[in-house]
Amino acid sequence: MTQVWCNGAFLDETDARLSIADRGFTLADGIFETVLGVGEKAIWVAEHLQRLREGAAVLALPVDFDDQVLESAVTELLRKNGFPRSAIRITLTRGPAIKRGLWVEGKATPTLLMTCAPTATLGALQRVIIARSTRRNEYSPLSRIKSLNYGDNILARREALVRGATDALMLNTKGHVACATVGNLFAQIAGEWITPPVEDGILSGIARAKILPQMNVREVSLTEADLRSAEAAFISNSLGCYEIIEIEDRKLPSCLDEDLVAALYETP
């Protein structure tokens, strides 16, 4: 039976209970982080917990546990579940609402839940389209945190699947390329690696921050025309890097060094 951690206690997943009034469920009032686990080792856990607290501050969400407790919980969750390779999901919500309403004054009783699931190895190949059904709002603070509100990303991913692709690249309101539905975009143009800047409405990914100096990446706004001239491209997130082998039916070559990626993610 898979184990979870909820508000300080380890439980079988079938025993975990959330209130039907939890604002994460009713209003997407919360944030999350996804942490890669390799055996009993959590990759970049300190950076994830820092970003969790930064996102919580944007939404004025209290975090009732210190980092030492949370890091220990992550490690123990990996040990208890015993998957060779895991995705730890840390979800923080404002907790049960005292009464109905968009904003309710008074002290929140937050819900902090960690789940653990087996995940695939690095490197799934991606065929992407440019989403037309929705756009990324670069003016919203939510574009820069791991908000539970993933509605636009879901619409874009659904469009990709309907159109026979595996993922979608999302434009912002100015028409600049922002990101994929669950990761940051890197494109090689005229021999130089480029990624969209935070100001274009992207989440500043932890993997992205590691890749920038490793590959001498420049942060520049990208247009659809730029994508049409890309020589290679890939997507990164905290679980791995994924080569893009096709953009809007245009083929792209392989571009990632497997040893470099493994070293980046501290995996054997």
Backbone as numpy.savetxt, mean C-alpha at the origin, in Angstrom:
# Nx Ny Nz CAx CAy CAz Cx Cy Cz
-5.35 -23.06 12.61 -6.20 -21.86 12.61 -5.31 -20.60 12.61
-5.59 -19.69 11.70 -4.81 -18.45 11.62 -5.07 -17.58 12.83
-3.98 -17.01 13.37 -4.07 -16.13 14.52 -4.09 -14.67 14.08
-4.82 -13.84 14.82 -4.83 -12.39 14.62 -4.51 -11.73 15.96
-4.25 -10.44 15.91 -4.01 -9.64 17.12 -5.01 -8.50 17.10
-5.79 -8.35 18.16 -6.82 -7.31 18.18 -6.79 -6.59 19.52
-6.46 -5.32 19.48 -6.45 -4.47 20.68 -5.68 -5.10 21.84
-4.53 -5.71 21.51 -3.65 -6.22 22.56 -3.75 -7.69 22.84
-4.65 -8.41 22.17 -4.84 -9.83 22.46 -4.70 -10.67 21.18
-4.06 -11.84 21.31 -4.00 -12.80 20.21 -5.24 -13.69 20.25
-5.83 -13.90 19.07 -7.06 -14.68 18.97 -7.03 -15.53 17.71
-7.78 -16.65 17.73 -8.07 -17.32 16.46 -8.92 -16.37 15.62
-8.70 -16.37 14.30 -9.41 -15.42 13.46 -10.93 -15.57 13.57
-11.42 -16.78 13.86 -12.86 -16.98 13.98 -13.42 -16.41 15.28
-12.55 -16.10 16.23 -12.99 -15.54 17.51 -12.92 -14.01 17.55
-12.29 -13.41 16.55 -12.16 -11.95 16.53 -13.51 -11.32 16.21
-13.85 -10.25 16.92 -15.14 -9.58 16.75 -14.93 -8.07 16.63
-15.64 -7.47 15.68 -15.67 -6.02 15.54 -17.10 -5.53 15.68
-17.26 -4.35 16.25 -18.59 -3.78 16.43 -19.20 -3.42 15.08
-20.50 -3.63 14.95 -21.20 -3.22 13.73 -21.23 -1.70 13.60
-20.91 -0.98 14.69 -20.87 0.48 14.65 -19.46 1.01 14.44
-18.50 0.12 14.18 -17.11 0.58 13.99 -17.05 1.50 12.78
-16.45 2.69 12.96 -16.43 3.69 11.91 -15.52 3.30 10.74
-14.60 2.37 10.97 -13.84 1.85 9.85 -14.73 1.10 8.89
-15.72 0.38 9.44 -16.67 -0.39 8.63 -17.72 0.52 8.01
-18.23 1.48 8.76 -19.35 2.30 8.26 -18.90 3.50 7.43
-17.70 4.04 7.72 -17.29 5.29 7.07 -15.87 5.25 6.50
-15.20 4.11 6.54 -13.80 4.01 6.11 -12.93 5.01 6.89
-13.29 5.20 8.17 -12.61 6.17 9.03 -11.43 5.47 9.70
-10.34 5.37 8.95 -9.17 4.69 9.49 -8.05 4.61 8.47
-7.00 3.93 8.87 -5.80 3.79 8.03 -5.29 2.35 8.16
-4.33 2.00 7.31 -3.75 0.67 7.41 -2.31 0.68 6.91
-1.59 -0.36 7.23 -0.25 -0.63 6.71 -0.17 -2.10 6.34
0.62 -2.42 5.33 0.87 -3.80 4.96 2.37 -4.05 5.07
2.74 -5.00 5.91 4.14 -5.28 6.22 4.51 -6.66 5.68
5.63 -6.74 4.98 6.13 -8.02 4.49 6.79 -8.78 5.62
6.41 -10.06 5.76 7.07 -10.93 6.71 7.78 -12.06 5.97
9.05 -12.29 6.31 9.81 -13.41 5.75 10.22 -14.29 6.93
9.59 -15.45 7.05 9.75 -16.24 8.26 9.22 -15.44 9.44
10.05 -15.25 10.44 9.64 -14.48 11.62 10.19 -13.05 11.57
10.71 -12.64 10.42 11.28 -11.30 10.29 10.31 -10.37 9.57
10.00 -9.24 10.19 9.15 -8.23 9.57 10.04 -7.21 8.88
9.81 -6.98 7.59 10.65 -6.10 6.79 10.18 -4.65 6.93
11.08 -3.77 7.30 10.84 -2.32 7.39 9.72 -1.97 8.40
9.62 -2.76 9.46 8.50 -2.56 10.39 8.56 -1.20 11.06
9.75 -0.70 11.39 9.85 0.62 12.03 9.31 1.71 11.13
9.62 1.64 9.83 9.12 2.63 8.88 7.59 2.55 8.75
7.07 1.33 8.77 5.62 1.17 8.68 4.92 1.76 9.90
5.47 1.54 11.07 4.84 2.07 12.28 4.92 3.59 12.33
6.03 4.13 11.83 6.13 5.60 11.75 5.08 6.16 10.81
4.91 5.52 9.65 3.90 6.00 8.70 2.49 5.82 9.24
2.27 4.74 9.99 0.96 4.53 10.64 0.64 5.71 11.55
1.62 6.14 12.33 1.39 7.25 13.26 1.20 8.58 12.50
1.93 8.75 11.42 1.77 9.97 10.62 0.38 10.02 10.00
-0.10 8.89 9.48 -1.44 8.84 8.92 -2.50 9.04 9.98
-2.26 8.46 11.17 -3.20 8.63 12.27 -3.31 10.09 12.67
-2.18 10.81 12.63 -2.20 12.23 12.99 -3.04 13.05 12.01
-2.98 12.69 10.72 -3.77 13.41 9.72 -5.26 13.29 10.03
-5.70 12.10 10.47 -7.11 11.86 10.76 -7.46 12.07 12.24
-6.47 12.51 13.02 -6.68 12.70 14.47 -7.14 11.40 15.14
-6.49 10.30 14.77 -6.79 8.99 15.35 -5.79 8.70 16.47
-6.24 8.33 17.63 -5.30 7.94 18.69 -4.72 6.55 18.42
-3.44 6.37 18.77 -2.80 5.05 18.72 -2.45 4.71 20.16
-3.13 3.71 20.71 -3.05 3.44 22.15 -1.91 2.52 22.56
-1.07 2.10 21.61 0.05 1.21 21.92 1.34 1.84 21.42
2.45 1.63 22.18 3.72 2.18 21.71 4.33 1.25 20.67
5.37 1.74 20.00 5.96 0.99 18.89 6.55 -0.34 19.34
7.11 -0.39 20.55 7.69 -1.64 21.03 6.63 -2.73 21.15
5.46 -2.37 21.67 4.37 -3.34 21.78 3.90 -3.78 20.40
3.76 -2.84 19.49 3.27 -3.18 18.15 4.28 -4.02 17.38
5.55 -3.68 17.49 6.57 -4.46 16.78 6.64 -5.88 17.35
6.54 -6.01 18.66 6.53 -7.35 19.27 5.31 -8.15 18.82
4.17 -7.48 18.68 2.95 -8.16 18.23 3.12 -8.66 16.80
3.73 -7.85 15.94 3.97 -8.27 14.56 4.86 -9.51 14.52
5.96 -9.47 15.27 6.89 -10.61 15.28 6.23 -11.88 15.81
5.45 -11.74 16.88 4.79 -12.90 17.47 3.71 -13.44 16.53
3.04 -12.55 15.81 2.03 -12.99 14.86 2.66 -13.80 13.73
3.83 -13.37 13.28 4.56 -14.14 12.27 4.94 -15.51 12.82
5.40 -15.54 14.07 5.81 -16.81 14.67 4.62 -17.76 14.83
3.51 -17.23 15.32 2.34 -18.07 15.58 1.76 -18.67 14.29
1.81 -17.89 13.21 1.19 -18.38 11.97 2.15 -19.21 11.12
3.43 -18.93 11.21 4.42 -19.81 10.61 4.45 -19.88 9.10
3.96 -18.84 8.41 4.03 -18.84 6.95 5.46 -18.51 6.50
5.96 -19.12 5.44 7.30 -18.77 4.95 7.39 -17.30 4.52
6.31 -16.82 3.93 6.27 -15.44 3.45 4.87 -14.90 3.72
4.79 -13.75 4.39 3.50 -13.27 4.90 3.26 -11.81 4.54
1.98 -11.47 4.53 1.56 -10.07 4.50 0.85 -9.80 5.82
1.45 -8.94 6.63 0.81 -8.50 7.88 0.04 -7.23 7.59
-1.24 -7.26 7.85 -2.08 -6.08 7.64 -2.38 -5.48 9.02
-1.98 -4.22 9.21 -2.26 -3.47 10.45 -3.35 -2.46 10.13
-4.49 -2.58 10.75 -5.63 -1.70 10.48 -6.00 -0.94 11.75
-6.07 0.37 11.64 -6.47 1.23 12.76 -7.71 2.00 12.37
-8.78 1.89 13.16 -9.99 2.67 12.92 -10.30 3.52 14.15
-11.24 4.44 13.97 -11.65 5.26 15.10 -12.47 4.46 16.11
-12.89 3.28 15.72 -13.63 2.41 16.62 -15.12 2.64 16.56
-15.86 2.03 17.48 -17.33 2.14 17.46 -17.81 3.57 17.68
-18.80 3.97 16.88 -19.39 5.31 17.03 -20.29 5.34 18.26
-20.25 6.45 18.96 -21.13 6.63 20.12 -22.57 6.83 19.65
-22.72 7.52 18.52 -24.04 7.72 17.91 -23.83 7.95 16.42
-24.91 8.00 15.67 -24.81 8.23 14.24 -24.28 9.62 13.95
-23.68 9.77 12.75 -23.21 11.08 12.32 -21.84 10.99 11.69
-21.56 11.97 10.83 -20.28 11.98 10.15 -19.14 12.26 11.12
-19.35 13.21 12.02 -18.34 13.52 13.04 -19.02 13.61 14.40
-18.50 12.86 15.33 -19.08 12.83 16.68 -18.02 13.26 17.67
-18.33 14.29 18.44 -17.40 14.75 19.47 -17.29 13.72 20.59
-16.15 13.74 21.26 -15.96 12.83 22.38 -14.78 11.91 22.14
-14.36 11.24 23.18 -13.19 10.37 23.13 -13.48 9.12 22.30
-12.58 8.83 21.38 -12.71 7.63 20.55 -12.14 6.42 21.29
-12.66 5.26 20.98 -12.11 3.99 21.47 -11.65 3.23 20.23
-10.41 3.47 19.79 -9.99 2.94 18.49 -9.91 1.42 18.47
-10.03 0.89 17.27 -9.81 -0.53 17.01 -8.47 -0.67 16.30
-7.61 -1.53 16.82 -6.32 -1.81 16.18 -6.22 -3.32 15.96
-6.23 -3.71 14.70 -6.28 -5.12 14.32 -5.10 -5.46 13.44
-4.45 -6.60 13.71 -3.41 -7.13 12.84 -3.82 -8.51 12.35
-3.72 -8.71 11.05 -3.99 -10.02 10.46 -2.75 -10.48 9.70
-2.68 -11.77 9.45 -1.52 -12.36 8.77 -2.01 -13.34 7.72
-1.48 -13.22 6.51 -1.88 -14.11 5.43 -0.65 -14.49 4.61
-0.62 -15.69 4.06 0.51 -16.05 3.18 0.45 -15.21 1.92
1.62 -14.89 1.38 1.67 -14.09 0.16 2.66 -14.69 -0.82
2.52 -14.34 -2.08 3.35 -14.91 -3.14 4.75 -14.32 -3.10
5.65 -14.93 -3.81 7.01 -14.42 -3.91 7.04 -13.17 -4.77
8.19 -12.50 -4.77 8.36 -11.27 -5.53 8.21 -11.52 -7.03
7.69 -10.50 -7.75 7.90 -10.48 -9.17 6.79 -10.80 -10.14
5.51 -10.77 -9.76 4.44 -11.03 -10.72 4.48 -10.00 -11.85
4.39 -10.47 -13.09 4.46 -9.58 -14.25 3.12 -8.87 -14.45
3.18 -7.60 -14.85 1.98 -6.77 -14.94 1.74 -6.27 -16.36
0.47 -6.38 -16.78 0.00 -5.77 -18.02 -0.99 -4.69 -17.59
-0.68 -3.43 -17.87 -1.46 -2.34 -17.31 -2.15 -1.51 -18.38
-3.23 -0.88 -17.95 -3.93 0.10 -18.77 -3.92 1.43 -18.01
-4.31 2.50 -18.67 -4.51 3.79 -18.00 -5.98 3.90 -17.66
-6.28 4.07 -16.38 -7.68 4.10 -15.93 -8.39 5.33 -16.48
-9.62 5.11 -16.97 -10.46 6.20 -17.47 -11.70 6.40 -16.59
-11.94 5.45 -15.69 -13.17 5.49 -14.88 -13.06 6.41 -13.68
-11.85 6.77 -13.28 -11.67 7.61 -12.09 -10.29 8.25 -12.14
-10.07 9.21 -11.25 -8.77 9.87 -11.18 -8.33 10.03 -9.74
-7.05 10.19 -9.55 -6.45 10.41 -8.24 -6.56 11.90 -7.91
-6.99 12.24 -6.69 -7.13 13.64 -6.28 -5.88 14.08 -5.54
-5.00 14.76 -6.26 -3.73 15.18 -5.66 -3.90 16.27 -4.62
-5.08 16.90 -4.56 -5.31 17.96 -3.57 -5.77 17.39 -2.22
-6.17 16.14 -2.18 -6.68 15.55 -0.95 -5.55 15.03 -0.08
-5.57 15.34 1.23 -4.58 14.75 2.15 -4.66 13.23 2.16
-5.82 12.65 1.81 -5.96 11.20 1.83 -5.08 10.52 0.77
-4.70 11.28 -0.27 -3.86 10.68 -1.31 -2.46 10.37 -0.78
-2.09 10.96 0.35 -0.73 10.81 0.87 -0.67 9.95 2.12
-1.78 9.32 2.50 -1.79 8.39 3.63 -2.46 7.09 3.20
-2.30 6.05 4.01 -2.91 4.75 3.70 -4.32 4.72 4.27
-5.18 5.53 3.70 -6.57 5.60 4.15 -7.30 4.32 3.79
-8.29 3.96 4.62 -9.15 2.83 4.29 -10.04 3.10 3.08
-10.16 4.36 2.71 -11.00 4.72 1.56 -10.26 4.41 0.26
-10.48 3.22 -0.27 -9.82 2.75 -1.49 -10.79 2.66 -2.66
-11.88 3.42 -2.60 -12.90 3.32 -3.63 -12.38 3.59 -5.03
-11.59 4.66 -5.20 -11.07 4.97 -6.54 -10.14 3.88 -7.05
-9.30 3.35 -6.15 -8.38 2.28 -6.54 -9.15 1.03 -6.97
-10.24 0.74 -6.26 -11.06 -0.43 -6.60 -11.69 -0.24 -7.98
-12.21 0.96 -8.24 -12.79 1.23 -9.56 -11.75 1.06 -10.66
-10.54 1.56 -10.43 -9.49 1.47 -11.44 -9.06 0.02 -11.65
-8.92 -0.75 -10.56 -8.53 -2.16 -10.70 -9.62 -2.95 -11.43
-10.88 -2.67 -11.10 -11.98 -3.35 -11.77 -11.95 -3.05 -13.27
-11.71 -1.80 -13.62 -11.62 -1.44 -15.03 -10.50 -2.21 -15.72
-9.35 -2.33 -15.04 -8.22 -3.06 -15.61 -8.60 -4.50 -15.91
-9.25 -5.14 -14.97 -9.62 -6.55 -15.15 -10.64 -6.72 -16.27
-11.60 -5.79 -16.33 -12.61 -5.85 -17.39 -11.95 -5.70 -18.77
-10.89 -4.88 -18.82 -10.20 -4.64 -20.09 -9.10 -5.65 -20.37
-9.01 -6.69 -19.56 -8.06 -7.76 -19.81 -6.66 -7.51 -19.32
-6.48 -6.51 -18.44 -5.16 -6.21 -17.87 -5.10 -6.71 -16.43
-3.93 -6.55 -15.81 -3.77 -6.97 -14.42 -3.83 -5.80 -13.45
-3.54 -4.60 -13.92 -3.56 -3.43 -13.05 -3.78 -2.18 -13.90
-4.03 -1.07 -13.21 -4.27 0.20 -13.89 -3.34 1.27 -13.34
-2.90 2.15 -14.21 -2.19 3.35 -13.81 -3.22 4.47 -13.70
-3.14 5.24 -12.62 -4.14 6.26 -12.35 -3.58 7.64 -12.64
-4.35 8.45 -13.36 -4.01 9.84 -13.60 -4.54 10.69 -12.45
-3.94 11.89 -12.27 -4.52 12.82 -11.31 -5.42 13.82 -12.04
-5.92 14.80 -11.33 -6.89 15.72 -11.95 -6.26 16.61 -13.02
-4.92 16.72 -13.01 -4.23 17.50 -14.04 -3.84 16.66 -15.25
-4.13 15.36 -15.17 -3.77 14.48 -16.26 -2.38 13.89 -16.16
-1.69 14.14 -15.04 -0.39 13.53 -14.84 -0.56 12.11 -14.31
0.37 11.25 -14.67 0.35 9.87 -14.18 0.76 9.88 -12.71
-0.04 9.24 -11.86 0.24 9.25 -10.43 0.85 7.93 -9.95
0.10 6.85 -10.09 0.52 5.59 -9.48 -0.31 4.44 -10.04
0.03 3.23 -9.62 -0.80 2.07 -9.88 -1.83 1.97 -8.75
-2.70 0.98 -8.81 -3.77 0.90 -7.80 -3.24 0.53 -6.42
-2.12 -0.21 -6.37 -1.56 -0.58 -5.07 -0.04 -0.43 -5.05
0.47 0.59 -5.73 1.92 0.75 -5.72 2.37 1.98 -6.47
3.66 2.28 -6.29 4.29 3.40 -6.98 4.82 2.97 -8.33
4.84 3.91 -9.26 5.27 3.65 -10.63 6.68 4.18 -10.86
7.49 3.39 -11.55 8.81 3.82 -12.03 8.86 3.55 -13.53
9.32 4.53 -14.29 9.42 4.39 -15.75 10.79 4.84 -16.21
11.36 4.10 -17.14 12.64 4.48 -17.73 12.37 5.21 -19.04
12.81 6.46 -19.09 12.57 7.30 -20.27 13.89 7.94 -20.68
14.27 7.73 -21.92 15.56 8.22 -22.45 16.71 7.77 -21.55
16.62 6.54 -21.09 17.70 5.96 -20.30 17.71 6.33 -18.83
16.76 7.15 -18.39 16.73 7.63 -17.01 15.48 7.12 -16.29
15.67 6.65 -15.05 14.53 6.21 -14.25 13.83 7.40 -13.62
12.51 7.44 -13.75 11.69 8.55 -13.29 10.51 8.01 -12.51
10.08 8.75 -11.48 8.87 8.40 -10.74 8.10 9.67 -10.42
6.77 9.64 -10.38 6.00 10.85 -10.06 6.31 11.37 -8.67
6.28 12.70 -8.48 6.53 13.28 -7.16 5.29 13.17 -6.27
5.51 13.34 -4.97 4.42 13.25 -4.00 3.32 14.26 -4.33
3.70 15.43 -4.84 2.73 16.48 -5.15 1.72 16.07 -6.21
2.01 15.02 -6.94 1.07 14.56 -7.97 0.01 13.61 -7.42
-0.04 13.47 -6.09 -1.11 12.70 -5.48 -0.76 11.26 -5.19
0.52 10.99 -4.94 0.93 9.62 -4.67 1.15 9.41 -3.17
1.07 8.15 -2.77 1.54 7.77 -1.44 3.05 7.64 -1.52
3.75 8.24 -0.57 5.21 8.13 -0.55 5.58 6.76 0.02
5.68 5.79 -0.88 5.88 4.41 -0.46 7.20 4.17 0.23
7.22 3.21 1.13 8.45 2.86 1.85 9.43 2.20 0.89
8.94 1.29 0.05 9.82 0.70 -0.97 10.33 1.77 -1.92
9.46 2.70 -2.29 9.85 3.80 -3.18 11.03 4.57 -2.61
10.98 4.86 -1.31 12.06 5.62 -0.67 13.38 4.86 -0.71
13.31 3.52 -0.65 14.52 2.70 -0.72 15.07 2.67 -2.15
14.16 2.66 -3.13 14.56 2.52 -4.53 15.17 3.82 -5.08
14.68 4.97 -4.64 15.14 6.26 -5.19 16.67 6.37 -5.25
17.39 6.18 -4.12 18.85 6.30 -4.21 19.52 5.10 -4.87
18.90 3.91 -4.74 19.51 2.70 -5.31 19.61 2.77 -6.82
18.60 3.37 -7.47 18.55 3.39 -8.93 18.68 4.80 -9.50
19.12 5.75 -8.65 19.30 7.15 -9.09 18.05 7.69 -9.78
16.92 7.51 -9.14 15.63 7.88 -9.73 15.38 9.38 -9.55
14.84 10.00 -10.59 14.47 11.42 -10.53 12.96 11.54 -10.38
12.50 12.43 -9.52 11.07 12.66 -9.30 10.59 13.76 -10.24
9.77 13.37 -11.22 9.29 14.29 -12.25 7.86 13.90 -12.61
7.02 14.88 -12.88 5.66 14.59 -13.34 5.72 13.88 -14.69
4.85 12.87 -14.84 4.79 12.08 -16.06 3.46 12.29 -16.77
3.50 12.38 -18.09 2.29 12.49 -18.89 2.03 11.16 -19.60
0.84 11.06 -20.21 0.56 9.86 -21.01 1.55 9.74 -22.16
1.94 10.86 -22.73 2.93 10.83 -23.83 4.25 10.26 -23.35
4.64 10.62 -22.12 5.87 10.06 -21.55 5.77 8.54 -21.45
4.61 8.06 -21.01 4.43 6.60 -20.88 4.55 5.91 -22.23
4.07 6.57 -23.27 4.14 5.96 -24.61 5.58 5.83 -25.09
6.50 6.62 -24.50 7.90 6.53 -24.90 8.75 5.77 -23.87
8.12 5.24 -22.85 8.87 4.52 -21.81 9.56 3.29 -22.39
10.82 3.10 -21.98 11.60 1.95 -22.44 11.41 0.74 -21.53
11.03 1.00 -20.28 10.79 -0.06 -19.30 10.02 0.56 -18.14
9.41 -0.28 -17.31 8.65 0.25 -16.18 8.38 -0.86 -15.17
8.17 -0.44 -13.92 7.78 -1.40 -12.89 7.00 -0.70 -11.79
6.34 -1.50 -10.96 5.54 -1.03 -9.83 6.19 -1.55 -8.56
6.22 -0.72 -7.52 6.75 -1.17 -6.24 5.72 -0.95 -5.14
5.72 -1.86 -4.17 5.03 -1.63 -2.90 5.78 -2.40 -1.82
5.23 -2.46 -0.64 5.98 -3.06 0.47 6.11 -4.57 0.38
5.38 -5.19 -0.54 5.48 -6.65 -0.70 6.40 -7.05 -1.84
6.76 -6.11 -2.73 7.64 -6.47 -3.82 7.67 -5.48 -4.96
8.45 -5.82 -5.98 8.53 -5.05 -7.22 7.97 -5.91 -8.36
7.23 -5.28 -9.26 6.50 -6.01 -10.29 6.77 -5.37 -11.65
7.44 -6.10 -12.51 7.76 -5.57 -13.83 6.49 -5.36 -14.65
6.43 -4.24 -15.35 5.35 -3.99 -16.31 5.83 -4.46 -17.67
5.13 -5.43 -18.22 5.55 -5.97 -19.52 4.68 -5.45 -20.67
3.64 -4.67 -20.29 2.75 -4.14 -21.33 2.00 -2.93 -20.77
2.00 -1.81 -21.52 1.20 -0.63 -21.19 0.28 -0.34 -22.36
-1.02 -0.47 -22.13 -2.00 -0.21 -23.19 -1.64 -0.99 -24.47
-1.33 -2.28 -24.31 -1.02 -3.19 -25.42 0.37 -2.98 -26.03
1.15 -2.04 -25.51 2.53 -1.86 -26.01 3.48 -2.67 -25.14
4.25 -3.55 -25.76 5.14 -4.45 -25.03 6.35 -3.70 -24.49
6.78 -4.12 -23.28 7.99 -3.59 -22.67 8.91 -4.75 -22.27
10.22 -4.52 -22.28 11.15 -5.59 -21.94 11.30 -5.74 -20.42
11.90 -6.86 -20.02 12.24 -7.07 -18.62 13.27 -6.03 -18.19
13.20 -5.60 -16.92 14.08 -4.50 -16.52 14.68 -4.63 -15.12
14.23 -5.60 -14.33 14.66 -5.67 -12.92 15.71 -6.76 -12.71
16.68 -6.42 -11.89 17.70 -7.38 -11.46 17.16 -8.10 -10.23
16.96 -9.42 -10.33 16.36 -10.18 -9.23 17.19 -10.11 -7.96
18.51 -10.13 -8.09 19.38 -10.06 -6.91 19.26 -8.71 -6.23
19.16 -7.65 -7.03 19.01 -6.30 -6.46 17.69 -6.18 -5.70
16.62 -6.73 -6.28 15.30 -6.67 -5.63 15.32 -7.47 -4.34
15.90 -8.67 -4.37 15.97 -9.50 -3.16 16.75 -8.79 -2.07
17.84 -8.14 -2.44 18.64 -7.41 -1.45 17.87 -6.22 -0.89
17.12 -5.54 -1.77 16.33 -4.39 -1.34 15.31 -4.79 -0.27
14.65 -5.93 -0.48 13.63 -6.39 0.44 14.19 -7.30 1.54
15.51 -7.38 1.62 16.19 -8.13 2.67 15.73 -9.58 2.69
15.51 -10.15 1.49 15.05 -11.53 1.39 16.13 -12.39 0.75
16.23 -13.66 1.14 17.24 -14.54 0.55 16.91 -14.88 -0.90
